[in-house]
Amino acid sequence: MRMNNSALPAPAEGASTGFEVGRYARLSRDGFGICIDGAVGYSLRLIPSNKTLGQFGTTHDAWPAVVAALEAGRASRTLVLDWLGPDGTRHRMTSGAKLEYLARAGLGLPAEHLRSANQRRR
């Protein structure tokens, strides 16, 4: 096995600039949003009908709509968040329980009930 001794040393543990290249979650005072490179917008749709429930400029704008749909009685497994490409294409980003967790966490709401019993014990 060959070792590359010319690699750059790892940064000191305490060193942090507050910005990490390649990270897509943007934390703000009122929660976080997720940014997909190349996305021009995001849409929330209902499956299996593919009815669009809303279109948004950022995922942070979509979180309240997701939570409102869930609180109105929609099952999380019927909701899909897509990102929209510049050419008009639609690509699935997340859906189901993961979407519910991201929306609640993105707004700073408790989402502990979404974890399984095994995960709660840890």
Buried (B, 14 or more C-beta within 10 A) or exposed (E): EEEEEEEEEEEEEEEEEEEEEEEEEEEEEEBBBBBBEEBEBBBBBBEEEEEEBBBBEBBBBBBBBBBEBBEEEBEBEBBBBBBBBEEEEBEEBBBBBEBBBBBBBBBEEEBEEBEEEEEEEE
